[in-house]
Amino acid sequence: MLIDGRPYRTLWMQAEDCVCVIDQRLLPWRLEVLELRQCAQVAAAIADMAVRGAGLIGATAAHGMMLAAREAQSPAQLQSLAGMLIATRPTAVNLAWAVKRVQQAIERAPWSHRAEVARAEAATIADEDAAACAAIGQQALPLLKTMAATKPQGEPLRVLTHCNAGWLAFVDHGSATAPLYAAQAAGLSLEVWVDETRPRNQGARLTAWELQQQGIASTLIADNLGGQLMREGRVDLVIVGADRVARNGDVANKVGTYLKALAARDNGVAFWVALPCSTLDASLANGDHIPIEERSPRELSHIEGMDESGQVREVQLCAPNTQALNLGFDVTPARLVDRWITEHGVFDQAAALFAAAQRH
């Protein structure tokens, strides 16, 4: 996708031992690239949210395993480095999936070939992620065309999204934004409502920025405004991403997603979840078993922004010593999801969703 008119991926290799990622902690104010040369640096980038989003976390962790394969002197040491990567973020299933996939590739090859095998597998994971997201957009496009055809002439299709499931959260295209980019390319008129998404403001800082870069009309709104806009008939569709989907179709996504699904159901607004099949977790029967990440209360009690002088500063929002609970995700029950959209098709039943993933 585009930054200042130039196409980018979120992750690329600069040399055999250098993984490059966009430092998302500095967006939208400054574009900087992190050069990661050690597995520990990859783990820190994931834990500190320099990279974020289910797909990108997985692809970055896969490249972390590539670096781990270069560092490790024994299978035991490699296993230890893999454990360090997996421990960085507990909710998104893509992370552990990607680490284990690279591990398995290494195990199938001679130990002396571990670095080149890991590099090839990590590159494949990144390419597959970008291709899957592009396919998600194409799978959703006929539905969007049908929906747009019901609108009065000249009126845009109005879509609400939550958090960042855009190309910055994947290697390219994004999950929830892939249908938007496909619709834009097909000439559909769009207007996107962008939830600010507390506590880390990924909607305000990332989604709004990348939609601007791509030339899609968008309006930033407070998290809690979406329900009122739905009541007023100003939302045609809600599209969100996912960090993990349990076997019954329950969806873990950024906290606040559940409330959007409830509001959508109450107002007869379609609620779609867009995700690559790597985000499915058949090992969990339902969303009650999905681990919910509890992050630092400081993310809730403080906020970062740019002041009038152009300096990025952090300020405190509440009284000192205020107790805060910062759960990063919530679970939306499958009964509130109208469609799950993957690279393999559009599904309105979780059983069909998982069956299709198994076939592929």
C-alpha positions as CSV (number, residue, x, y, z in Angstrom):
1,M,0.0,0.0,0.0
2,L,1.0,3.6,-0.2
3,I,3.0,6.1,1.9
4,D,3.4,9.5,0.2
5,G,2.5,7.8,-3.1
6,R,5.2,5.1,-2.7
7,P,4.3,1.4,-2.3
8,Y,5.4,-0.2,1.0
9,R,5.1,-3.4,2.8
10,T,5.3,-3.3,6.6
11,L,8.2,-5.8,6.7
12,W,11.0,-6.6,4.4
13,M,14.6,-8.0,4.3
14,Q,17.5,-5.5,3.8
15,A,20.2,-8.1,4.1
16,E,20.6,-11.8,5.2
17,D,20.7,-10.7,8.8
18,C,18.5,-7.6,8.8
19,V,14.8,-7.5,9.1
20,C,13.2,-4.1,8.5
21,V,9.9,-3.0,9.9
22,I,8.0,0.3,10.1
23,D,8.1,1.6,13.7
24,Q,4.4,2.1,14.3
25,R,5.0,3.7,17.7
26,L,6.0,6.9,15.8
27,L,3.1,7.0,13.3
28,P,1.5,9.2,12.1
29,W,4.0,11.9,13.0
30,R,7.2,10.3,11.8
31,L,8.1,7.5,9.5
32,E,11.0,5.5,10.7
33,V,12.3,2.0,10.0
34,L,13.6,-0.4,12.6
35,E,16.5,-2.7,11.6
36,L,16.3,-5.9,13.6
37,R,19.3,-8.1,13.6
38,Q,18.8,-10.3,16.7
39,C,15.9,-12.5,17.9
40,A,15.7,-10.5,21.1
41,Q,15.2,-7.3,19.1
42,V,12.3,-8.9,17.3
43,A,10.7,-10.0,20.6
44,A,11.1,-6.4,22.0
45,A,9.6,-4.9,18.8
46,I,6.5,-7.2,19.2
47,A,6.2,-6.7,23.0
48,D,6.6,-2.9,22.8
49,M,4.1,-2.7,19.8
50,A,6.6,-1.2,17.3
51,V,4.8,-3.9,15.2
52,R,1.2,-4.7,15.9
53,G,-1.7,-6.6,14.3
54,A,-2.2,-10.3,14.1
55,G,-0.8,-10.9,10.7
56,L,2.2,-8.7,11.0
57,I,3.0,-10.1,14.5
58,G,3.1,-13.6,12.9
59,A,5.2,-12.6,10.0
60,T,7.6,-10.7,12.2
61,A,7.9,-13.6,14.6
62,A,8.7,-15.9,11.7
63,H,11.5,-13.6,10.8
64,G,12.6,-13.6,14.4
65,M,12.9,-17.4,14.1
66,M,15.1,-16.8,11.1
67,L,17.4,-14.7,13.2
68,A,17.1,-17.3,16.0
69,A,18.2,-20.0,13.6
70,R,21.3,-18.0,12.9
71,E,22.0,-17.4,16.6
72,A,21.2,-20.8,18.0
73,Q,24.0,-23.3,18.5
74,S,21.7,-26.2,19.5
75,P,18.1,-27.3,19.1
76,A,17.6,-26.5,22.8
77,Q,18.8,-22.9,22.4
78,L,16.5,-22.5,19.4
79,Q,13.6,-23.8,21.4
80,S,14.4,-21.3,24.1
81,L,14.4,-18.4,21.6
82,A,11.1,-19.6,20.1
83,G,9.6,-19.6,23.6
84,M,10.8,-16.0,24.1
85,L,9.0,-14.9,20.9
86,I,5.8,-16.7,21.7
87,A,5.6,-15.1,25.2
88,T,5.6,-11.6,23.9
89,R,1.8,-11.3,23.1
90,P,-0.7,-14.0,24.3
91,T,-3.9,-13.2,22.4
92,A,-3.1,-13.2,18.7
93,V,-2.8,-16.8,17.5
94,N,-0.7,-15.9,14.4
95,L,2.4,-15.4,16.5
96,A,2.7,-19.0,17.9
97,W,1.4,-20.4,14.6
98,A,4.2,-18.7,12.7
99,V,6.9,-19.6,15.2
100,K,5.9,-23.3,15.2
101,R,5.7,-23.4,11.4
102,V,9.3,-22.2,11.1
103,Q,10.4,-24.6,13.8
104,Q,8.7,-27.5,11.9
105,A,10.5,-26.5,8.7
106,I,13.8,-26.5,10.5
107,E,13.1,-29.9,12.0
108,R,12.5,-31.4,8.6
109,A,15.9,-30.3,7.3
110,P,19.5,-31.0,8.4
111,W,20.6,-28.8,11.3
112,S,23.4,-27.3,9.2
113,H,20.7,-25.9,6.8
114,R,18.6,-24.3,9.5
115,A,19.3,-20.6,8.7
116,E,18.5,-20.9,5.0
117,V,15.4,-23.1,5.6
118,A,14.1,-20.6,8.3
119,R,14.7,-17.7,5.9
120,A,12.7,-19.3,3.1
121,E,9.8,-20.3,5.4
122,A,9.6,-16.8,6.9
123,A,9.6,-15.2,3.4
124,T,6.8,-17.6,2.4
125,I,4.7,-16.7,5.5
126,A,5.0,-13.0,4.7
127,D,4.1,-13.5,1.0
128,E,1.2,-15.7,2.0
129,D,-0.1,-13.1,4.5
130,A,-0.1,-10.4,1.8
131,A,-1.8,-12.7,-0.7
132,A,-4.4,-13.8,1.8
133,C,-5.3,-10.2,2.6
134,A,-5.6,-9.3,-1.1
135,A,-7.9,-12.3,-1.6
136,I,-10.1,-11.2,1.4
137,G,-10.7,-8.0,-0.5
138,Q,-11.7,-9.8,-3.6
139,Q,-14.0,-12.2,-1.7
140,A,-15.8,-9.3,-0.1
141,L,-16.1,-7.2,-3.3
142,P,-19.3,-8.7,-4.8
143,L,-21.1,-8.2,-1.4
144,L,-20.0,-4.6,-1.3
145,K,-21.0,-4.0,-4.9
146,T,-24.5,-5.4,-4.1
147,M,-24.8,-3.2,-1.1
148,A,-23.6,-0.1,-2.9
149,A,-26.2,-0.7,-5.6
150,T,-29.0,-0.2,-3.1
151,K,-27.7,3.2,-2.1
152,P,-29.2,6.4,-3.7
153,Q,-27.2,7.6,-6.6
154,G,-24.1,9.5,-5.5
155,E,-24.4,8.4,-1.9
156,P,-21.3,6.6,-0.6
157,L,-21.3,3.2,1.1
158,R,-20.6,4.1,4.8
159,V,-18.5,1.6,6.7
160,L,-17.4,1.7,10.3
161,T,-14.3,-0.1,11.5
162,H,-12.6,-0.5,14.9
163,C,-8.9,-0.5,15.9
164,N,-6.4,-1.1,13.1
165,A,-6.9,-4.1,10.8
166,G,-5.4,-2.3,7.9
167,W,-2.2,-3.0,5.9
168,L,-0.2,-1.8,8.9
169,A,-1.5,-4.7,10.9
170,F,-0.4,-7.2,8.2
171,V,2.3,-7.4,5.6
172,D,0.1,-5.7,3.0
173,H,-3.6,-4.9,2.2
174,G,-4.9,-5.6,5.7
175,S,-7.9,-7.7,6.7
176,A,-10.8,-5.3,7.5
177,T,-9.4,-2.7,5.1
178,A,-8.8,-5.1,2.2
179,P,-12.5,-5.0,1.1
180,L,-12.3,-1.2,1.2
181,Y,-9.2,-1.1,-0.9
182,A,-10.7,-3.6,-3.4
183,A,-13.9,-1.5,-3.5
184,Q,-11.9,1.7,-4.1
185,A,-10.1,0.0,-7.0
186,A,-13.5,-1.1,-8.4
187,G,-14.7,2.5,-8.4
188,L,-17.1,2.3,-5.5
189,S,-17.7,5.5,-3.4
190,L,-16.8,5.0,0.2
191,E,-16.9,6.9,3.5
192,V,-15.3,5.2,6.5
193,W,-16.1,5.9,10.1
194,V,-12.8,5.3,12.1
195,D,-13.1,4.6,15.8
196,E,-10.3,6.2,17.7
197,T,-9.8,3.0,19.6
198,R,-8.7,3.5,23.2
199,P,-6.5,2.9,24.9
200,R,-3.6,3.1,22.4
201,N,-5.6,5.0,19.7
202,Q,-4.7,2.7,16.8
203,G,-7.7,3.9,14.9
204,A,-6.8,7.5,15.2
205,R,-3.1,7.1,14.7
206,L,-2.9,4.3,12.2
207,T,-6.2,3.5,10.4
208,A,-7.1,7.2,9.7
209,W,-3.6,7.8,8.5
210,E,-3.4,4.9,6.1
211,L,-6.8,5.6,4.7
212,Q,-5.7,9.2,4.0
213,Q,-2.5,7.9,2.3
214,Q,-4.7,5.7,0.1
215,G,-7.1,8.5,-0.7
216,I,-10.2,6.9,0.9
217,A,-12.6,9.4,2.6
218,S,-12.7,8.8,6.3
219,T,-13.9,10.6,9.5
220,L,-12.4,9.9,12.9
221,I,-15.0,9.4,15.7
222,A,-15.0,8.7,19.4
223,D,-15.2,5.0,20.2
224,N,-18.6,5.3,21.7
225,L,-20.2,7.3,18.9
226,G,-20.7,4.3,16.6
227,G,-23.9,3.2,18.2
228,Q,-25.5,6.6,17.8
229,L,-24.5,6.8,14.1
230,M,-26.1,3.4,13.6
231,R,-29.3,4.6,15.2
232,E,-29.3,7.5,12.8
233,G,-28.9,5.3,9.8
234,R,-25.5,6.6,9.0
235,V,-23.7,3.2,9.0
236,D,-24.3,0.6,6.3
237,L,-21.8,-1.9,7.5
238,V,-19.3,-2.7,10.3
239,I,-16.1,-4.5,9.3
240,V,-13.5,-5.5,11.9
241,G,-10.5,-7.8,12.1
242,A,-9.7,-10.5,14.5
243,D,-6.7,-11.7,16.6
244,R,-8.1,-15.1,17.2
245,V,-11.3,-17.0,16.3
246,A,-12.4,-20.0,18.3
247,R,-14.0,-23.1,16.8
248,N,-17.5,-22.0,17.4
249,G,-16.8,-18.6,15.6
250,D,-16.3,-16.4,18.7
251,V,-14.0,-13.6,17.8
252,A,-11.3,-11.9,19.9
253,N,-10.5,-8.4,18.7
254,K,-9.5,-5.1,20.2
255,V,-11.5,-4.2,23.2
256,G,-14.7,-2.4,22.2
257,T,-15.5,-4.7,19.3
258,Y,-18.2,-6.5,21.3
259,L,-20.0,-3.3,21.9
260,K,-20.0,-2.5,18.2
261,A,-21.4,-5.9,17.4
262,L,-24.2,-5.4,20.0
263,A,-25.1,-2.0,18.5
264,A,-25.0,-3.3,15.0
265,R,-27.4,-6.2,15.9
266,D,-29.8,-3.8,17.7
267,N,-29.9,-1.5,14.6
268,G,-30.0,-4.1,11.8
269,V,-26.5,-3.2,10.6
270,A,-24.4,-6.0,9.0
271,F,-21.4,-7.0,11.2
272,W,-18.5,-8.7,9.3
273,V,-15.2,-10.1,10.5
274,A,-12.4,-10.2,8.0
275,L,-9.5,-12.5,8.7
276,P,-6.9,-14.8,7.1
277,C,-7.3,-18.4,8.0
278,S,-4.1,-18.3,10.0
279,T,-6.1,-16.4,12.7
280,L,-8.4,-19.4,13.2
281,D,-7.8,-21.5,16.3
282,A,-9.5,-24.9,16.1
283,S,-8.0,-26.0,19.4
284,L,-10.3,-23.7,21.4
285,A,-14.0,-24.7,21.6
286,N,-15.2,-21.1,22.2
287,G,-14.2,-17.6,23.1
288,D,-14.2,-18.3,26.9
289,H,-10.8,-20.1,26.4
290,I,-9.1,-17.2,24.5
291,P,-6.5,-15.6,26.7
292,I,-7.1,-11.9,27.1
293,E,-4.0,-9.8,27.3
294,E,-3.9,-7.3,30.3
295,R,-1.5,-4.5,29.5
296,S,0.0,-1.7,31.5
297,P,-2.5,0.6,33.2
298,R,-0.3,3.5,32.0
299,E,-1.7,3.0,28.5
300,L,-5.1,3.9,29.9
301,S,-4.1,6.7,32.3
302,H,-1.7,8.5,29.9
303,I,-2.0,9.5,26.2
304,E,0.6,10.5,23.6
305,G,0.2,13.2,21.0
306,M,2.0,16.1,19.2
307,D,1.8,19.5,20.7
308,E,1.7,22.8,18.8
309,S,5.5,23.0,18.6
310,G,5.7,19.7,16.8
311,Q,7.0,17.8,19.8
312,V,5.5,14.4,20.7
313,R,4.6,14.3,24.4
314,E,2.8,12.1,26.8
315,V,0.3,13.5,29.3
316,Q,-1.7,12.1,32.1
317,L,-5.5,11.9,31.8
318,C,-6.5,11.2,35.4
319,A,-5.5,12.0,39.0
320,P,-2.2,10.4,40.2
321,N,-2.6,6.9,41.8
322,T,-5.9,6.3,39.9
323,Q,-6.5,2.6,39.6
324,A,-6.9,1.4,36.0
325,L,-7.7,-1.9,34.4
326,N,-6.4,-2.2,30.8
327,L,-7.6,-5.3,29.0
328,G,-6.5,-5.2,25.4
329,F,-9.2,-7.4,23.8
330,D,-12.7,-8.6,24.2
331,V,-14.7,-11.5,22.7
332,T,-17.6,-11.1,20.4
333,P,-20.0,-14.1,20.4
334,A,-20.4,-15.9,17.1
335,R,-24.2,-15.2,17.2
336,L,-23.5,-11.5,16.6
337,V,-21.3,-12.1,13.5
338,D,-23.2,-12.0,10.2
339,R,-20.2,-13.0,8.0
340,W,-16.7,-14.2,8.4
341,I,-14.6,-13.3,5.3
342,T,-11.4,-15.2,4.6
343,E,-9.1,-15.7,1.6
344,H,-11.1,-18.9,0.9
345,G,-14.6,-17.4,0.9
346,V,-17.5,-15.7,2.7
347,F,-19.2,-17.8,5.5
348,D,-22.2,-17.3,7.7
349,Q,-21.6,-20.4,9.7
350,A,-18.5,-21.1,11.8
351,A,-18.6,-24.8,10.9
352,A,-18.3,-24.0,7.2
353,L,-15.5,-21.5,8.0
354,F,-13.3,-24.1,9.7
355,A,-14.2,-26.8,7.2
356,A,-13.0,-24.6,4.3
357,A,-9.8,-23.7,6.2
358,Q,-9.1,-27.4,6.7
359,R,-9.6,-28.2,3.0
360,H,-6.9,-25.6,2.1
